[in-house]
Amino acid sequence: MGIPTETVYGLAGHAFDPLAIARIFEVKGRPLTDPLIVHLGDPEELSRVARWESDAEKALVSKLAESFWPGPLTILLKKNPDIPDLVTSGSESVAVRVPSHPLFRQVLKGLGAPVAAPSANRFGKISPTSPRDVLFELGKSIEAILDGGPCAHGVESTIVRVSGERIEILRHGPITEEDLRKFGQIVSSNRNGNTPGSLAGHYAPGKRLSILEADIKDLIPEPGSAFLAFRQPAPDVAARFHTVEVLSPEGDLREAAIQFYGHLRALDQSAAVQILAEPLPEEGIGKAIMDRLRRASYGSLHQTGHSG
């Protein structure tokens, strides 16, 4: 079932049902080595899916949960043995969060069980932020799509791992370094193997996507190119492109995050021959957007026919 969250739309299944989990992997075409995030209706349910490794870890997780749950923060913890290995791709850790979207919370309350829910798209493709996106991505492969409107944040949750007073950021998202810094020492990590959504080629459009390195004022693009702009470009710049999508005319990073996947999808479905993207400031949620943009670029360039 396609289900709305405050980040992106998810493909949901009962976290303790191996057949439901296997169906998620099948529908998405997701490698069994890429684990899923488990969603809870309440922080008090954490012991159903995870275990503490120390009192210090429990104390820090409790502080993070009190501040950011329900919300777009995922915490990597030692898994409860009852969680099927398929959910965690054989890892001893499980990624857990408590979503804030009211419709998803109703589902969790009604089911009375944790739900595993990766993004409701074909593996490696652009994440869905509306019911229409889910329909486009998965079509008749799923039984139902719950319409919860557009997603509030537009990019996937922040993923962290805690150790003592250290908070290791495994994936940047709506909860930023600045938000987390008051709770402990922040560590950014490239050692994020077996973390959901951590592969290099993720979130990719079907068209070739390149991040601009030169000044846009000096660029003469290939005819038929599309432009994914951060701010509103000057008229003479916009006129050089087949199609232009602007993430935030005034340069607001939160607005840019909300618009990111939808605008990228629109350009991918346009008649343009390739997509050129303007880099964003890597501050606050801008780090999350640039993370997705780099992975989308890598994924698009490594698809069949894009190896040049």
BELJO-V538895 format. One record per residue. N is the residue number from 1. RES is the residue in one small letter. BURIAL is I if it has 16 or more other ideal C-beta (glycine too) atoms within 10 Angstrom, else O. D_FIRST is the distance of its C-alpha to the first C-alpha in Angstrom with 1 decimal. Layout:
N & RES & BURIAL & D_FIRST
N & RES & BURIAL & D_FIRST
This chain:
1 & m & I & 0.0
2 & g & I & 3.8
3 & i & I & 6.2
4 & p & I & 10.0
5 & t & I & 12.6
6 & e & I & 16.3
7 & t & I & 16.5
8 & v & I & 13.8
9 & y & I & 10.2
10 & g & I & 8.1
11 & l & I & 5.6
12 & a & I & 5.4
13 & g & I & 7.3
14 & h & O & 10.5
15 & a & I & 13.2
16 & f & I & 15.8
17 & d & O & 14.2
18 & p & O & 15.5
19 & l & O & 13.8
20 & a & I & 10.2
21 & i & I & 11.6
22 & a & O & 13.4
23 & r & O & 10.4
24 & i & I & 9.1
25 & f & I & 12.8
26 & e & O & 13.1
27 & v & I & 10.5
28 & k & I & 11.9
29 & g & O & 15.4
30 & r & I & 15.9
31 & p & O & 19.2
32 & l & O & 19.3
33 & t & O & 21.7
34 & d & I & 19.4
35 & p & I & 18.1
36 & l & I & 15.0
37 & i & I & 15.3
38 & v & I & 14.9
39 & h & I & 14.3
40 & l & I & 16.6
41 & g & I & 17.2
42 & d & O & 20.9
43 & p & I & 23.3
44 & e & O & 25.1
45 & e & I & 22.4
46 & l & I & 23.2
47 & s & O & 25.4
48 & r & I & 22.6
49 & v & I & 21.4
50 & a & I & 24.5
51 & r & O & 28.3
52 & w & O & 31.1
53 & e & O & 33.6
54 & s & O & 36.2
55 & d & O & 37.2
56 & a & O & 37.3
57 & e & I & 33.7
58 & k & O & 32.7
59 & a & O & 34.8
60 & l & I & 33.4
61 & v & I & 29.7
62 & s & O & 30.5
63 & k & O & 32.1
64 & l & I & 29.2
65 & a & I & 26.7
66 & e & O & 29.1
67 & s & O & 29.3
68 & f & I & 25.9
69 & w & I & 23.3
70 & p & I & 21.2
71 & g & I & 20.9
72 & p & I & 20.2
73 & l & I & 22.2
74 & t & I & 21.1
75 & i & I & 23.7
76 & l & I & 24.4
77 & l & I & 25.9
78 & k & O & 27.2
79 & k & I & 24.5
80 & n & I & 24.8
81 & p & O & 25.6
82 & d & O & 23.0
83 & i & I & 20.1
84 & p & I & 19.4
85 & d & O & 21.2
86 & l & I & 18.3
87 & v & I & 16.6
88 & t & I & 19.9
89 & s & I & 21.0
90 & g & O & 24.0
91 & s & I & 25.1
92 & e & O & 26.7
93 & s & I & 24.9
94 & v & I & 21.5
95 & a & I & 20.1
96 & v & I & 19.2
97 & r & I & 18.7
98 & v & I & 18.3
99 & p & I & 16.3
100 & s & I & 18.0
101 & h & I & 15.6
102 & p & O & 16.2
103 & l & O & 12.9
104 & f & I & 11.3
105 & r & I & 14.5
106 & q & O & 14.2
107 & v & I & 11.0
108 & l & I & 13.0
109 & k & O & 16.0
110 & g & O & 14.7
111 & l & O & 13.2
112 & g & O & 16.4
113 & a & O & 15.3
114 & p & I & 14.4
115 & v & I & 11.0
116 & a & I & 11.0
117 & a & I & 9.3
118 & p & I & 11.1
119 & s & I & 11.1
120 & a & I & 8.7
121 & n & I & 11.7
122 & r & O & 13.9
123 & f & I & 15.9
124 & g & I & 18.9
125 & k & I & 18.1
126 & i & I & 18.1
127 & s & I & 15.5
128 & p & I & 13.5
129 & t & I & 14.9
130 & s & I & 13.8
131 & p & I & 11.3
132 & r & O & 13.8
133 & d & I & 13.6
134 & v & I & 10.0
135 & l & O & 11.0
136 & f & I & 14.1
137 & e & I & 12.8
138 & l & I & 10.2
139 & g & O & 11.3
140 & k & O & 10.9
141 & s & O & 9.5
142 & i & I & 5.9
143 & e & O & 6.0
144 & a & O & 5.1
145 & i & I & 5.7
146 & l & I & 7.6
147 & d & O & 11.1
148 & g & I & 12.9
149 & g & O & 15.5
150 & p & O & 16.8
151 & c & I & 16.6
152 & a & I & 19.8
153 & h & I & 20.8
154 & g & I & 19.4
155 & v & I & 19.8
156 & e & I & 18.2
157 & s & I & 19.7
158 & t & I & 23.1
159 & i & I & 23.5
160 & v & I & 26.7
161 & r & I & 28.6
162 & v & I & 31.4
163 & s & O & 34.8
164 & g & O & 37.6
165 & e & O & 37.9
166 & r & O & 36.2
167 & i & I & 32.8
168 & e & I & 31.7
169 & i & I & 29.4
170 & l & I & 27.2
171 & r & I & 25.1
172 & h & I & 26.2
173 & g & I & 24.0
174 & p & I & 24.4
175 & i & I & 26.4
176 & t & I & 29.5
177 & e & I & 32.5
178 & e & O & 34.5
179 & d & I & 32.1
180 & l & I & 32.3
181 & r & O & 36.0
182 & k & O & 37.3
183 & f & I & 35.7
184 & g & I & 37.1
185 & q & O & 38.3
186 & i & O & 35.7
187 & v & O & 35.4
188 & s & O & 33.5
189 & s & O & 32.6
190 & n & O & 32.1
191 & r & O & 31.6
192 & n & I & 27.9
193 & g & O & 27.1
194 & n & I & 24.2
195 & t & I & 22.7
196 & p & I & 19.1
197 & g & I & 19.6
198 & s & I & 23.3
199 & l & I & 24.1
200 & a & O & 26.7
201 & g & I & 25.0
202 & h & I & 21.7
203 & y & I & 20.3
204 & a & I & 22.6
205 & p & I & 23.1
206 & g & O & 24.4
207 & k & I & 27.8
208 & r & I & 30.3
209 & l & I & 30.0
210 & s & O & 33.1
211 & i & I & 34.0
212 & l & O & 37.4
213 & e & O & 40.2
214 & a & O & 43.1
215 & d & O & 43.9
216 & i & I & 42.0
217 & k & O & 45.3
218 & d & O & 46.9
219 & l & O & 44.0
220 & i & O & 44.5
221 & p & I & 41.1
222 & e & O & 40.7
223 & p & O & 40.7
224 & g & O & 37.3
225 & s & I & 35.7
226 & a & I & 33.1
227 & f & I & 33.4
228 & l & I & 30.9
229 & a & I & 33.3
230 & f & I & 33.1
231 & r & O & 35.7
232 & q & O & 37.1
233 & p & I & 39.3
234 & a & O & 42.8
235 & p & O & 43.3
236 & d & O & 45.2
237 & v & I & 42.5
238 & a & O & 39.7
239 & a & O & 41.9
240 & r & I & 41.8
241 & f & I & 38.1
242 & h & I & 36.3
243 & t & I & 33.5
244 & v & I & 33.1
245 & e & I & 30.2
246 & v & I & 31.4
247 & l & I & 29.2
248 & s & I & 31.6
249 & p & O & 34.9
250 & e & O & 36.5
251 & g & O & 35.2
252 & d & O & 32.9
253 & l & I & 30.7
254 & r & O & 28.1
255 & e & O & 27.7
256 & a & I & 27.7
257 & a & I & 24.8
258 & i & I & 22.7
259 & q & I & 23.8
260 & f & I & 23.7
261 & y & I & 20.5
262 & g & I & 20.7
263 & h & I & 24.3
264 & l & I & 24.0
265 & r & I & 21.4
266 & a & O & 23.9
267 & l & I & 26.7
268 & d & I & 24.9
269 & q & O & 24.4
270 & s & O & 28.0
271 & a & O & 31.0
272 & a & I & 32.3
273 & v & O & 33.3
274 & q & I & 32.4
275 & i & I & 31.2
276 & l & I & 33.6
277 & a & I & 32.4
278 & e & I & 34.6
279 & p & O & 34.4
280 & l & I & 33.7
281 & p & O & 35.7
282 & e & O & 34.4
283 & e & O & 34.7
284 & g & I & 32.2
285 & i & I & 28.7
286 & g & I & 30.5
287 & k & I & 30.3
288 & a & I & 26.5
289 & i & I & 26.6
290 & m & I & 29.3
291 & d & I & 27.5
292 & r & I & 24.5
293 & l & I & 27.1
294 & r & I & 29.1
295 & r & I & 26.2
296 & a & I & 25.1
297 & s & I & 28.7
298 & y & I & 29.1
299 & g & I & 26.1
300 & s & I & 27.2
301 & l & O & 30.7
302 & h & O & 29.8
303 & q & O & 27.9
304 & t & O & 29.8
305 & g & O & 32.6
306 & h & O & 32.4
307 & s & O & 34.5
308 & g & O & 37.6
